[in-house]
Amino acid sequence: MTLEELNNTKPELKGCICLNQRQTAEIIGVCSSTLDNWRKIGLGPNYKKIDSGKKGRVLYPKTAIIEWLSNTIQTA
């Protein structure tokens, strides 16, 4: 997937540099809770945490999502 393909998938997100957890989960095709669990065990796309602690906001750069998707193995 390219940045252009990602932006075409969700045109309303075209101007965004980063996506939140819900948006990222939707693009990847998993539940938000799955993405949360992956993050806790070190899987999934790279992310940025804004503020520390439990209330900190997690953002996923679009480039990290694209890179992660390009490195996953797809089966038939």
Secondary structure as UniProt FT lines:
FT   HELIX           3..9
FT   HELIX           11..13
FT   TURN            14..15
FT   STRAND          18..20
FT   HELIX           21..28
FT   HELIX           32..41
FT   STRAND          48..50
FT   TURN            54..55
FT   STRAND          57..61
FT   HELIX           62..71
//
